Amino acid sequence: MRFLEIRKSFYHYVISVPLIDNIPVNFENLILYVPHSQLNDFYNLITGFRT
């Protein structure tokens, strides 16, 4: 399976966040993601995910 080959690298881009009201509304296959155009609304490079 291809994922096994990229798994370690992939998880560098995955974060866990608590279930809260301020989550992005876009999702695919039950995995929530923040579109690049909305990155500043939901993520700070220094402090992490914005609640």
ModelCIF file with pLDDT and N, C-alpha, C, O atoms, coordinates in Angstrom:
data_MODEL
#
_entry.id   MODEL 
#
_entity.id                         1 
_entity.type                       polymer 
_entity.pdbx_number_of_molecules   1 
#
_entity_poly.entity_id                      1 
_entity_poly.type                           'polypeptide(L)' 
_entity_poly.nstd_linkage                   no 
_entity_poly.nstd_monomer                   no 
_entity_poly.pdbx_seq_one_letter_code       MRFLEIRKSFYHYVISVPLIDNIPVNFENLILYVPHSQLNDFYNLITGFRT 
_entity_poly.pdbx_seq_one_letter_code_can   MRFLEIRKSFYHYVISVPLIDNIPVNFENLILYVPHSQLNDFYNLITGFRT 
_entity_poly.pdbx_strand_id                 A 
#
loop_
_entity_poly_seq.entity_id 
_entity_poly_seq.num 
_entity_poly_seq.mon_id 
_entity_poly_seq.hetero 
1 1  MET n 
1 2  ARG n 
1 3  PHE n 
1 4  LEU n 
1 5  GLU n 
1 6  ILE n 
1 7  ARG n 
1 8  LYS n 
1 9  SER n 
1 10 PHE n 
1 11 TYR n 
1 12 HIS n 
1 13 TYR n 
1 14 VAL n 
1 15 ILE n 
1 16 SER n 
1 17 VAL n 
1 18 PRO n 
1 19 LEU n 
1 20 ILE n 
1 21 ASP n 
1 22 ASN n 
1 23 ILE n 
1 24 PRO n 
1 25 VAL n 
1 26 ASN n 
1 27 PHE n 
1 28 GLU n 
1 29 ASN n 
1 30 LEU n 
1 31 ILE n 
1 32 LEU n 
1 33 TYR n 
1 34 VAL n 
1 35 PRO n 
1 36 HIS n 
1 37 SER n 
1 38 GLN n 
1 39 LEU n 
1 40 ASN n 
1 41 ASP n 
1 42 PHE n 
1 43 TYR n 
1 44 ASN n 
1 45 LEU n 
1 46 ILE n 
1 47 THR n 
1 48 GLY n 
1 49 PHE n 
1 50 ARG n 
1 51 THR n 
#
_struct_asym.id          A 
_struct_asym.entity_id   1 
#
loop_
_ma_qa_metric.id 
_ma_qa_metric.mode 
_ma_qa_metric.name 
_ma_qa_metric.software_group_id 
_ma_qa_metric.type 
1 global pLDDT . pLDDT 
2 local  pLDDT . pLDDT 
#
_ma_qa_metric_global.metric_id      1 
_ma_qa_metric_global.metric_value   76.49 
_ma_qa_metric_global.model_id       1 
_ma_qa_metric_global.ordinal_id     1 
#
loop_
_ma_qa_metric_local.label_asym_id 
_ma_qa_metric_local.label_comp_id 
_ma_qa_metric_local.label_seq_id 
_ma_qa_metric_local.metric_id 
_ma_qa_metric_local.metric_value 
_ma_qa_metric_local.model_id 
_ma_qa_metric_local.ordinal_id 
A MET 1  2 78.00 1 1  
A ARG 2  2 86.00 1 2  
A PHE 3  2 87.00 1 3  
A LEU 4  2 90.00 1 4  
A GLU 5  2 91.00 1 5  
A ILE 6  2 91.00 1 6  
A ARG 7  2 90.00 1 7  
A LYS 8  2 89.00 1 8  
A SER 9  2 90.00 1 9  
A PHE 10 2 87.00 1 10 
A TYR 11 2 87.00 1 11 
A HIS 12 2 85.00 1 12 
A TYR 13 2 81.00 1 13 
A VAL 14 2 82.00 1 14 
A ILE 15 2 77.00 1 15 
A SER 16 2 73.00 1 16 
A VAL 17 2 69.00 1 17 
A PRO 18 2 66.00 1 18 
A LEU 19 2 63.00 1 19 
A ILE 20 2 63.00 1 20 
A ASP 21 2 59.00 1 21 
A ASN 22 2 57.00 1 22 
A ILE 23 2 59.00 1 23 
A PRO 24 2 57.00 1 24 
A VAL 25 2 58.00 1 25 
A ASN 26 2 57.00 1 26 
A PHE 27 2 52.00 1 27 
A GLU 28 2 51.00 1 28 
A ASN 29 2 53.00 1 29 
A LEU 30 2 61.00 1 30 
A ILE 31 2 67.00 1 31 
A LEU 32 2 70.00 1 32 
A TYR 33 2 74.00 1 33 
A VAL 34 2 77.00 1 34 
A PRO 35 2 83.00 1 35 
A HIS 36 2 86.00 1 36 
A SER 37 2 91.00 1 37 
A GLN 38 2 87.00 1 38 
A LEU 39 2 86.00 1 39 
A ASN 40 2 89.00 1 40 
A ASP 41 2 88.00 1 41 
A PHE 42 2 82.00 1 42 
A TYR 43 2 84.00 1 43 
A ASN 44 2 85.00 1 44 
A LEU 45 2 83.00 1 45 
A ILE 46 2 86.00 1 46 
A THR 47 2 84.00 1 47 
A GLY 48 2 82.00 1 48 
A PHE 49 2 79.00 1 49 
A ARG 50 2 79.00 1 50 
A THR 51 2 70.00 1 51 
#
loop_
_atom_site.group_PDB 
_atom_site.id 
_atom_site.type_symbol 
_atom_site.label_atom_id 
_atom_site.label_alt_id 
_atom_site.label_comp_id 
_atom_site.label_asym_id 
_atom_site.label_entity_id 
_atom_site.label_seq_id 
_atom_site.pdbx_PDB_ins_code 
_atom_site.Cartn_x 
_atom_site.Cartn_y 
_atom_site.Cartn_z 
_atom_site.occupancy 
_atom_site.B_iso_or_equiv 
_atom_site.pdbx_formal_charge 
_atom_site.auth_seq_id 
_atom_site.auth_comp_id 
_atom_site.auth_asym_id 
_atom_site.auth_atom_id 
_atom_site.pdbx_PDB_model_num 
ATOM 1   N N  . MET A 1 1  ? 0.841   -1.185 0.000  1.00 78.00 ? 1  MET A N  1 
ATOM 2   C CA . MET A 1 1  ? 0.000   0.000  0.000  1.00 78.00 ? 1  MET A CA 1 
ATOM 3   C C  . MET A 1 1  ? 0.888   1.250  0.000  1.00 78.00 ? 1  MET A C  1 
ATOM 4   O O  . MET A 1 1  ? 1.836   1.350  0.779  1.00 78.00 ? 1  MET A O  1 
ATOM 5   N N  . ARG A 1 2  ? 0.573   2.175  -0.861 1.00 86.00 ? 2  ARG A N  1 
ATOM 6   C CA . ARG A 1 2  ? 1.380   3.390  -1.027 1.00 86.00 ? 2  ARG A CA 1 
ATOM 7   C C  . ARG A 1 2  ? 1.453   4.219  0.262  1.00 86.00 ? 2  ARG A C  1 
ATOM 8   O O  . ARG A 1 2  ? 2.491   4.810  0.559  1.00 86.00 ? 2  ARG A O  1 
ATOM 9   N N  . PHE A 1 3  ? 0.354   4.265  1.025  1.00 87.00 ? 3  PHE A N  1 
ATOM 10  C CA . PHE A 1 3  ? 0.348   5.062  2.252  1.00 87.00 ? 3  PHE A CA 1 
ATOM 11  C C  . PHE A 1 3  ? 1.438   4.626  3.210  1.00 87.00 ? 3  PHE A C  1 
ATOM 12  O O  . PHE A 1 3  ? 2.045   5.471  3.868  1.00 87.00 ? 3  PHE A O  1 
ATOM 13  N N  . LEU A 1 4  ? 1.699   3.365  3.306  1.00 90.00 ? 4  LEU A N  1 
ATOM 14  C CA . LEU A 1 4  ? 2.736   2.881  4.220  1.00 90.00 ? 4  LEU A CA 1 
ATOM 15  C C  . LEU A 1 4  ? 4.097   3.466  3.869  1.00 90.00 ? 4  LEU A C  1 
ATOM 16  O O  . LEU A 1 4  ? 4.939   3.655  4.746  1.00 90.00 ? 4  LEU A O  1 
ATOM 17  N N  . GLU A 1 5  ? 4.310   3.750  2.603  1.00 91.00 ? 5  GLU A N  1 
ATOM 18  C CA . GLU A 1 5  ? 5.582   4.323  2.168  1.00 91.00 ? 5  GLU A CA 1 
ATOM 19  C C  . GLU A 1 5  ? 5.716   5.798  2.560  1.00 91.00 ? 5  GLU A C  1 
ATOM 20  O O  . GLU A 1 5  ? 6.824   6.277  2.801  1.00 91.00 ? 5  GLU A O  1 
ATOM 21  N N  . ILE A 1 6  ? 4.598   6.511  2.624  1.00 91.00 ? 6  ILE A N  1 
ATOM 22  C CA . ILE A 1 6  ? 4.650   7.954  2.921  1.00 91.00 ? 6  ILE A CA 1 
ATOM 23  C C  . ILE A 1 6  ? 4.127   8.292  4.312  1.00 91.00 ? 6  ILE A C  1 
ATOM 24  O O  . ILE A 1 6  ? 4.075   9.466  4.678  1.00 91.00 ? 6  ILE A O  1 
ATOM 25  N N  . ARG A 1 7  ? 3.743   7.295  5.087  1.00 90.00 ? 7  ARG A N  1 
ATOM 26  C CA . ARG A 1 7  ? 3.091   7.511  6.381  1.00 90.00 ? 7  ARG A CA 1 
ATOM 27  C C  . ARG A 1 7  ? 3.897   8.443  7.289  1.00 90.00 ? 7  ARG A C  1 
ATOM 28  O O  . ARG A 1 7  ? 3.336   9.402  7.819  1.00 90.00 ? 7  ARG A O  1 
ATOM 29  N N  . LYS A 1 8  ? 5.163   8.196  7.479  1.00 89.00 ? 8  LYS A N  1 
ATOM 30  C CA . LYS A 1 8  ? 5.976   9.017  8.381  1.00 89.00 ? 8  LYS A CA 1 
ATOM 31  C C  . LYS A 1 8  ? 5.972   10.485 7.939  1.00 89.00 ? 8  LYS A C  1 
ATOM 32  O O  . LYS A 1 8  ? 5.801   11.382 8.764  1.00 89.00 ? 8  LYS A O  1 
ATOM 33  N N  . SER A 1 9  ? 6.155   10.722 6.671  1.00 90.00 ? 9  SER A N  1 
ATOM 34  C CA . SER A 1 9  ? 6.142   12.074 6.134  1.00 90.00 ? 9  SER A CA 1 
ATOM 35  C C  . SER A 1 9  ? 4.754   12.704 6.248  1.00 90.00 ? 9  SER A C  1 
ATOM 36  O O  . SER A 1 9  ? 4.630   13.880 6.590  1.00 90.00 ? 9  SER A O  1 
ATOM 37  N N  . PHE A 1 10 ? 3.720   11.930 5.964  1.00 87.00 ? 10 PHE A N  1 
ATOM 38  C CA . PHE A 1 10 ? 2.337   12.404 6.014  1.00 87.00 ? 10 PHE A CA 1 
ATOM 39  C C  . PHE A 1 10 ? 1.978   12.944 7.394  1.00 87.00 ? 10 PHE A C  1 
ATOM 40  O O  . PHE A 1 10 ? 1.360   14.003 7.502  1.00 87.00 ? 10 PHE A O  1 
ATOM 41  N N  . TYR A 1 11 ? 2.354   12.238 8.434  1.00 87.00 ? 11 TYR A N  1 
ATOM 42  C CA . TYR A 1 11 ? 1.977   12.638 9.783  1.00 87.00 ? 11 TYR A CA 1 
ATOM 43  C C  . TYR A 1 11 ? 2.678   13.906 10.265 1.00 87.00 ? 11 TYR A C  1 
ATOM 44  O O  . TYR A 1 11 ? 2.330   14.425 11.326 1.00 87.00 ? 11 TYR A O  1 
ATOM 45  N N  . HIS A 1 12 ? 3.643   14.411 9.525  1.00 85.00 ? 12 HIS A N  1 
ATOM 46  C CA . HIS A 1 12 ? 4.227   15.715 9.847  1.00 85.00 ? 12 HIS A CA 1 
ATOM 47  C C  . HIS A 1 12 ? 3.236   16.839 9.551  1.00 85.00 ? 12 HIS A C  1 
ATOM 48  O O  . HIS A 1 12 ? 3.406   17.962 10.027 1.00 85.00 ? 12 HIS A O  1 
ATOM 49  N N  . TYR A 1 13 ? 2.204   16.538 8.766  1.00 81.00 ? 13 TYR A N  1 
ATOM 50  C CA . TYR A 1 13 ? 1.212   17.526 8.360  1.00 81.00 ? 13 TYR A CA 1 
ATOM 51  C C  . TYR A 1 13 ? -0.138  17.319 9.039  1.00 81.00 ? 13 TYR A C  1 
ATOM 52  O O  . TYR A 1 13 ? -1.109  17.988 8.684  1.00 81.00 ? 13 TYR A O  1 
ATOM 53  N N  . VAL A 1 14 ? -0.221  16.422 9.994  1.00 82.00 ? 14 VAL A N  1 
ATOM 54  C CA . VAL A 1 14 ? -1.476  16.100 10.666 1.00 82.00 ? 14 VAL A CA 1 
ATOM 55  C C  . VAL A 1 14 ? -1.441  16.643 12.090 1.00 82.00 ? 14 VAL A C  1 
ATOM 56  O O  . VAL A 1 14 ? -0.449  16.486 12.802 1.00 82.00 ? 14 VAL A O  1 
ATOM 57  N N  . ILE A 1 15 ? -2.530  17.282 12.494 1.00 77.00 ? 15 ILE A N  1 
ATOM 58  C CA . ILE A 1 15 ? -2.649  17.750 13.867 1.00 77.00 ? 15 ILE A CA 1 
ATOM 59  C C  . ILE A 1 15 ? -3.964  17.226 14.438 1.00 77.00 ? 15 ILE A C  1 
ATOM 60  O O  . ILE A 1 15 ? -4.912  16.959 13.700 1.00 77.00 ? 15 ILE A O  1 
ATOM 61  N N  . SER A 1 16 ? -4.007  17.085 15.737 1.00 73.00 ? 16 SER A N  1 
ATOM 62  C CA . SER A 1 16 ? -5.236  16.716 16.425 1.00 73.00 ? 16 SER A CA 1 
ATOM 63  C C  . SER A 1 16 ? -5.750  17.944 17.145 1.00 73.00 ? 16 SER A C  1 
ATOM 64  O O  . SER A 1 16 ? -4.989  18.655 17.802 1.00 73.00 ? 16 SER A O  1 
ATOM 65  N N  . VAL A 1 17 ? -7.037  18.190 17.020 1.00 69.00 ? 17 VAL A N  1 
ATOM 66  C CA . VAL A 1 17 ? -7.640  19.343 17.683 1.00 69.00 ? 17 VAL A CA 1 
ATOM 67  C C  . VAL A 1 17 ? -8.891  18.886 18.415 1.00 69.00 ? 17 VAL A C  1 
ATOM 68  O O  . VAL A 1 17 ? -9.538  17.921 18.009 1.00 69.00 ? 17 VAL A O  1 
ATOM 69  N N  . PRO A 1 18 ? -9.230  19.580 19.499 1.00 66.00 ? 18 PRO A N  1 
ATOM 70  C CA . PRO A 1 18 ? -10.451 19.224 20.213 1.00 66.00 ? 18 PRO A CA 1 
ATOM 71  C C  . PRO A 1 18 ? -11.680 19.569 19.370 1.00 66.00 ? 18 PRO A C  1 
ATOM 72  O O  . PRO A 1 18 ? -11.634 20.475 18.538 1.00 66.00 ? 18 PRO A O  1 
ATOM 73  N N  . LEU A 1 19 ? -12.754 18.856 19.586 1.00 63.00 ? 19 LEU A N  1 
ATOM 74  C CA . LEU A 1 19 ? -14.001 19.144 18.895 1.00 63.00 ? 19 LEU A CA 1 
ATOM 75  C C  . LEU A 1 19 ? -14.569 20.432 19.475 1.00 63.00 ? 19 LEU A C  1 
ATOM 76  O O  . LEU A 1 19 ? -14.996 20.474 20.629 1.00 63.00 ? 19 LEU A O  1 
ATOM 77  N N  . ILE A 1 20 ? -14.569 21.476 18.662 1.00 63.00 ? 20 ILE A N  1 
ATOM 78  C CA . ILE A 1 20 ? -15.003 22.804 19.092 1.00 63.00 ? 20 ILE A CA 1 
ATOM 79  C C  . ILE A 1 20 ? -15.830 23.440 17.995 1.00 63.00 ? 20 ILE A C  1 
ATOM 80  O O  . ILE A 1 20 ? -16.015 22.850 16.931 1.00 63.00 ? 20 ILE A O  1 
ATOM 81  N N  . ASP A 1 21 ? -16.329 24.639 18.247 1.00 59.00 ? 21 ASP A N  1 
ATOM 82  C CA . ASP A 1 21 ? -17.139 25.330 17.246 1.00 59.00 ? 21 ASP A CA 1 
ATOM 83  C C  . ASP A 1 21 ? -16.324 25.878 16.086 1.00 59.00 ? 21 ASP A C  1 
ATOM 84  O O  . ASP A 1 21 ? -16.852 26.006 14.982 1.00 59.00 ? 21 ASP A O  1 
ATOM 85  N N  . ASN A 1 22 ? -15.070 26.201 16.299 1.00 57.00 ? 22 ASN A N  1 
ATOM 86  C CA . ASN A 1 22 ? -14.251 26.849 15.276 1.00 57.00 ? 22 ASN A CA 1 
ATOM 87  C C  . ASN A 1 22 ? -13.477 25.827 14.440 1.00 57.00 ? 22 ASN A C  1 
ATOM 88  O O  . ASN A 1 22 ? -12.246 25.843 14.423 1.00 57.00 ? 22 ASN A O  1 
ATOM 89  N N  . ILE A 1 23 ? -14.185 24.950 13.755 1.00 59.00 ? 23 ILE A N  1 
ATOM 90  C CA . ILE A 1 23 ? -13.512 24.011 12.865 1.00 59.00 ? 23 ILE A CA 1 
ATOM 91  C C  . ILE A 1 23 ? -13.894 24.337 11.432 1.00 59.00 ? 23 ILE A C  1 
ATOM 92  O O  . ILE A 1 23 ? -14.996 24.826 11.186 1.00 59.00 ? 23 ILE A O  1 
ATOM 93  N N  . PRO A 1 24 ? -13.017 24.081 10.495 1.00 57.00 ? 24 PRO A N  1 
ATOM 94  C CA . PRO A 1 24 ? -13.332 24.348 9.091  1.00 57.00 ? 24 PRO A CA 1 
ATOM 95  C C  . PRO A 1 24 ? -14.546 23.531 8.662  1.00 57.00 ? 24 PRO A C  1 
ATOM 96  O O  . PRO A 1 24 ? -14.734 22.405 9.122  1.00 57.00 ? 24 PRO A O  1 
ATOM 97  N N  . VAL A 1 25 ? -15.355 24.085 7.797  1.00 58.00 ? 25 VAL A N  1 
ATOM 98  C CA . VAL A 1 25 ? -16.547 23.371 7.352  1.00 58.00 ? 25 VAL A CA 1 
ATOM 99  C C  . VAL A 1 25 ? -16.263 22.443 6.184  1.00 58.00 ? 25 VAL A C  1 
ATOM 100 O O  . VAL A 1 25 ? -17.088 21.584 5.872  1.00 58.00 ? 25 VAL A O  1 
ATOM 101 N N  . ASN A 1 26 ? -15.132 22.591 5.538  1.00 57.00 ? 26 ASN A N  1 
ATOM 102 C CA . ASN A 1 26 ? -14.788 21.729 4.410  1.00 57.00 ? 26 ASN A CA 1 
ATOM 103 C C  . ASN A 1 26 ? -14.235 20.403 4.913  1.00 57.00 ? 26 ASN A C  1 
ATOM 104 O O  . ASN A 1 26 ? -13.384 20.382 5.802  1.00 57.00 ? 26 ASN A O  1 
ATOM 105 N N  . PHE A 1 27 ? -14.703 19.319 4.364  1.00 52.00 ? 27 PHE A N  1 
ATOM 106 C CA . PHE A 1 27 ? -14.175 18.021 4.751  1.00 52.00 ? 27 PHE A CA 1 
ATOM 107 C C  . PHE A 1 27 ? -14.346 17.020 3.624  1.00 52.00 ? 27 PHE A C  1 
ATOM 108 O O  . PHE A 1 27 ? -15.229 17.160 2.778  1.00 52.00 ? 27 PHE A O  1 
ATOM 109 N N  . GLU A 1 28 ? -13.505 16.027 3.625  1.00 51.00 ? 28 GLU A N  1 
ATOM 110 C CA . GLU A 1 28 ? -13.570 14.921 2.678  1.00 51.00 ? 28 GLU A CA 1 
ATOM 111 C C  . GLU A 1 28 ? -13.319 13.649 3.449  1.00 51.00 ? 28 GLU A C  1 
ATOM 112 O O  . GLU A 1 28 ? -12.378 13.569 4.238  1.00 51.00 ? 28 GLU A O  1 
ATOM 113 N N  . ASN A 1 29 ? -14.146 12.663 3.230  1.00 53.00 ? 29 ASN A N  1 
ATOM 114 C CA . ASN A 1 29 ? -13.960 11.356 3.858  1.00 53.00 ? 29 ASN A CA 1 
ATOM 115 C C  . ASN A 1 29 ? -13.786 11.446 5.370  1.00 53.00 ? 29 ASN A C  1 
ATOM 116 O O  . ASN A 1 29 ? -12.993 10.708 5.956  1.00 53.00 ? 29 ASN A O  1 
ATOM 117 N N  . LEU A 1 30 ? -14.526 12.349 5.994  1.00 61.00 ? 30 LEU A N  1 
ATOM 118 C CA . LEU A 1 30 ? -14.509 12.545 7.444  1.00 61.00 ? 30 LEU A CA 1 
ATOM 119 C C  . LEU A 1 30 ? -13.179 13.058 7.985  1.00 61.00 ? 30 LEU A C  1 
ATOM 120 O O  . LEU A 1 30 ? -12.960 13.043 9.196  1.00 61.00 ? 30 LEU A O  1 
ATOM 121 N N  . ILE A 1 31 ? -12.306 13.501 7.124  1.00 67.00 ? 31 ILE A N  1 
ATOM 122 C CA . ILE A 1 31 ? -11.064 14.136 7.556  1.00 67.00 ? 31 ILE A CA 1 
ATOM 123 C C  . ILE A 1 31 ? -11.236 15.632 7.313  1.00 67.00 ? 31 ILE A C  1 
ATOM 124 O O  . ILE A 1 31 ? -11.380 16.070 6.172  1.00 67.00 ? 31 ILE A O  1 
ATOM 125 N N  . LEU A 1 32 ? -11.220 16.393 8.367  1.00 70.00 ? 32 LEU A N  1 
ATOM 126 C CA . LEU A 1 32 ? -11.350 17.841 8.218  1.00 70.00 ? 32 LEU A CA 1 
ATOM 127 C C  . LEU A 1 32 ? -10.035 18.426 7.730  1.00 70.00 ? 32 LEU A C  1 
ATOM 128 O O  . LEU A 1 32 ? -8.959  17.973 8.120  1.00 70.00 ? 32 LEU A O  1 
ATOM 129 N N  . TYR A 1 33 ? -10.127 19.416 6.890  1.00 74.00 ? 33 TYR A N  1 
ATOM 130 C CA . TYR A 1 33 ? -8.915  20.072 6.425  1.00 74.00 ? 33 TYR A CA 1 
ATOM 131 C C  . TYR A 1 33 ? -9.167  21.563 6.310  1.00 74.00 ? 33 TYR A C  1 
ATOM 132 O O  . TYR A 1 33 ? -10.303 22.010 6.148  1.00 74.00 ? 33 TYR A O  1 
ATOM 133 N N  . VAL A 1 34 ? -8.101  22.313 6.395  1.00 77.00 ? 34 VAL A N  1 
ATOM 134 C CA . VAL A 1 34 ? -8.171  23.759 6.256  1.00 77.00 ? 34 VAL A CA 1 
ATOM 135 C C  . VAL A 1 34 ? -7.646  24.110 4.874  1.00 77.00 ? 34 VAL A C  1 
ATOM 136 O O  . VAL A 1 34 ? -6.479  23.859 4.573  1.00 77.00 ? 34 VAL A O  1 
ATOM 137 N N  . PRO A 1 35 ? -8.488  24.684 4.034  1.00 83.00 ? 35 PRO A N  1 
ATOM 138 C CA . PRO A 1 35 ? -8.007  25.113 2.718  1.00 83.00 ? 35 PRO A CA 1 
ATOM 139 C C  . PRO A 1 35 ? -6.920  26.178 2.877  1.00 83.00 ? 35 PRO A C  1 
ATOM 140 O O  . PRO A 1 35 ? -6.964  26.981 3.809  1.00 83.00 ? 35 PRO A O  1 
ATOM 141 N N  . HIS A 1 36 ? -5.979  26.181 1.996  1.00 86.00 ? 36 HIS A N  1 
ATOM 142 C CA . HIS A 1 36 ? -4.870  27.135 2.070  1.00 86.00 ? 36 HIS A CA 1 
ATOM 143 C C  . HIS A 1 36 ? -5.387  28.571 2.140  1.00 86.00 ? 36 HIS A C  1 
ATOM 144 O O  . HIS A 1 36 ? -4.797  29.412 2.819  1.00 86.00 ? 36 HIS A O  1 
ATOM 145 N N  . SER A 1 37 ? -6.484  28.851 1.442  1.00 91.00 ? 37 SER A N  1 
ATOM 146 C CA . SER A 1 37 ? -7.038  30.212 1.443  1.00 91.00 ? 37 SER A CA 1 
ATOM 147 C C  . SER A 1 37 ? -7.572  30.626 2.810  1.00 91.00 ? 37 SER A C  1 
ATOM 148 O O  . SER A 1 37 ? -7.751  31.820 3.051  1.00 91.00 ? 37 SER A O  1 
ATOM 149 N N  . GLN A 1 38 ? -7.832  29.674 3.718  1.00 87.00 ? 38 GLN A N  1 
ATOM 150 C CA . GLN A 1 38 ? -8.343  29.981 5.046  1.00 87.00 ? 38 GLN A CA 1 
ATOM 151 C C  . GLN A 1 38 ? -7.342  29.630 6.150  1.00 87.00 ? 38 GLN A C  1 
ATOM 152 O O  . GLN A 1 38 ? -7.699  29.627 7.329  1.00 87.00 ? 38 GLN A O  1 
ATOM 153 N N  . LEU A 1 39 ? -6.129  29.343 5.787  1.00 86.00 ? 39 LEU A N  1 
ATOM 154 C CA . LEU A 1 39 ? -5.140  28.902 6.754  1.00 86.00 ? 39 LEU A CA 1 
ATOM 155 C C  . LEU A 1 39 ? -4.960  29.890 7.902  1.00 86.00 ? 39 LEU A C  1 
ATOM 156 O O  . LEU A 1 39 ? -4.879  29.482 9.061  1.00 86.00 ? 39 LEU A O  1 
ATOM 157 N N  . ASN A 1 40 ? -4.896  31.169 7.596  1.00 89.00 ? 40 ASN A N  1 
ATOM 158 C CA . ASN A 1 40 ? -4.695  32.174 8.653  1.00 89.00 ? 40 ASN A CA 1 
ATOM 159 C C  . ASN A 1 40 ? -5.881  32.266 9.609  1.00 89.00 ? 40 ASN A C  1 
ATOM 160 O O  . ASN A 1 40 ? -5.722  32.721 10.741 1.00 89.00 ? 40 ASN A O  1 
ATOM 161 N N  . ASP A 1 41 ? -7.062  31.844 9.175  1.00 88.00 ? 41 ASP A N  1 
ATOM 162 C CA . ASP A 1 41 ? -8.240  31.868 10.046 1.00 88.00 ? 41 ASP A CA 1 
ATOM 163 C C  . ASP A 1 41 ? -8.197  30.775 11.104 1.00 88.00 ? 41 ASP A C  1 
ATOM 164 O O  . ASP A 1 41 ? -8.794  30.919 12.171 1.00 88.00 ? 41 ASP A O  1 
ATOM 165 N N  . PHE A 1 42 ? -7.502  29.695 10.819 1.00 82.00 ? 42 PHE A N  1 
ATOM 166 C CA . PHE A 1 42 ? -7.553  28.532 11.701 1.00 82.00 ? 42 PHE A CA 1 
ATOM 167 C C  . PHE A 1 42 ? -6.210  28.074 12.264 1.00 82.00 ? 42 PHE A C  1 
ATOM 168 O O  . PHE A 1 42 ? -6.172  27.240 13.169 1.00 82.00 ? 42 PHE A O  1 
ATOM 169 N N  . TYR A 1 43 ? -5.104  28.614 11.737 1.00 84.00 ? 43 TYR A N  1 
ATOM 170 C CA . TYR A 1 43 ? -3.805  28.106 12.177 1.00 84.00 ? 43 TYR A CA 1 
ATOM 171 C C  . TYR A 1 43 ? -2.788  29.219 12.261 1.00 84.00 ? 43 TYR A C  1 
ATOM 172 O O  . TYR A 1 43 ? -2.690  30.058 11.365 1.00 84.00 ? 43 TYR A O  1 
ATOM 173 N N  . ASN A 1 44 ? -2.023  29.224 13.353 1.00 85.00 ? 44 ASN A N  1 
ATOM 174 C CA . ASN A 1 44 ? -0.937  30.175 13.551 1.00 85.00 ? 44 ASN A CA 1 
ATOM 175 C C  . ASN A 1 44 ? 0.364   29.384 13.553 1.00 85.00 ? 44 ASN A C  1 
ATOM 176 O O  . ASN A 1 44 ? 0.477   28.396 14.279 1.00 85.00 ? 44 ASN A O  1 
ATOM 177 N N  . LEU A 1 45 ? 1.332   29.788 12.770 1.00 83.00 ? 45 LEU A N  1 
ATOM 178 C CA . LEU A 1 45 ? 2.584   29.041 12.655 1.00 83.00 ? 45 LEU A CA 1 
ATOM 179 C C  . LEU A 1 45 ? 3.338   28.937 13.980 1.00 83.00 ? 45 LEU A C  1 
ATOM 180 O O  . LEU A 1 45 ? 4.108   27.996 14.175 1.00 83.00 ? 45 LEU A O  1 
ATOM 181 N N  . ILE A 1 46 ? 3.133   29.875 14.880 1.00 86.00 ? 46 ILE A N  1 
ATOM 182 C CA . ILE A 1 46 ? 3.834   29.850 16.169 1.00 86.00 ? 46 ILE A CA 1 
ATOM 183 C C  . ILE A 1 46 ? 3.047   29.104 17.237 1.00 86.00 ? 46 ILE A C  1 
ATOM 184 O O  . ILE A 1 46 ? 3.599   28.264 17.947 1.00 86.00 ? 46 ILE A O  1 
ATOM 185 N N  . THR A 1 47 ? 1.748   29.411 17.354 1.00 84.00 ? 47 THR A N  1 
ATOM 186 C CA . THR A 1 47 ? 0.953   28.837 18.434 1.00 84.00 ? 47 THR A CA 1 
ATOM 187 C C  . THR A 1 47 ? 0.150   27.610 18.029 1.00 84.00 ? 47 THR A C  1 
ATOM 188 O O  . THR A 1 47 ? -0.333  26.881 18.895 1.00 84.00 ? 47 THR A O  1 
ATOM 189 N N  . GLY A 1 48 ? -0.004  27.367 16.732 1.00 82.00 ? 48 GLY A N  1 
ATOM 190 C CA . GLY A 1 48 ? -0.744  26.191 16.281 1.00 82.00 ? 48 GLY A CA 1 
ATOM 191 C C  . GLY A 1 48 ? -2.194  26.511 15.956 1.00 82.00 ? 48 GLY A C  1 
ATOM 192 O O  . GLY A 1 48 ? -2.527  27.635 15.580 1.00 82.00 ? 48 GLY A O  1 
ATOM 193 N N  . PHE A 1 49 ? -3.059  25.499 16.108 1.00 79.00 ? 49 PHE A N  1 
ATOM 194 C CA . PHE A 1 49 ? -4.466  25.629 15.754 1.00 79.00 ? 49 PHE A CA 1 
ATOM 195 C C  . PHE A 1 49 ? -5.135  26.684 16.621 1.00 79.00 ? 49 PHE A C  1 
ATOM 196 O O  . PHE A 1 49 ? -4.937  26.725 17.835 1.00 79.00 ? 49 PHE A O  1 
ATOM 197 N N  . ARG A 1 50 ? -5.932  27.539 15.978 1.00 79.00 ? 50 ARG A N  1 
ATOM 198 C CA . ARG A 1 50 ? -6.638  28.608 16.699 1.00 79.00 ? 50 ARG A CA 1 
ATOM 199 C C  . ARG A 1 50 ? -8.014  28.110 17.111 1.00 79.00 ? 50 ARG A C  1 
ATOM 200 O O  . ARG A 1 50 ? -8.796  27.657 16.275 1.00 79.00 ? 50 ARG A O  1 
ATOM 201 N N  . THR A 1 51 ? -8.302  28.194 18.394 1.00 70.00 ? 51 THR A N  1 
ATOM 202 C CA . THR A 1 51 ? -9.623  27.772 18.869 1.00 70.00 ? 51 THR A CA 1 
ATOM 203 C C  . THR A 1 51 ? -10.538 28.964 18.986 1.00 70.00 ? 51 THR A C  1 
ATOM 204 O O  . THR A 1 51 ? -11.698 28.816 19.371 1.00 70.00 ? 51 THR A O  1 
#
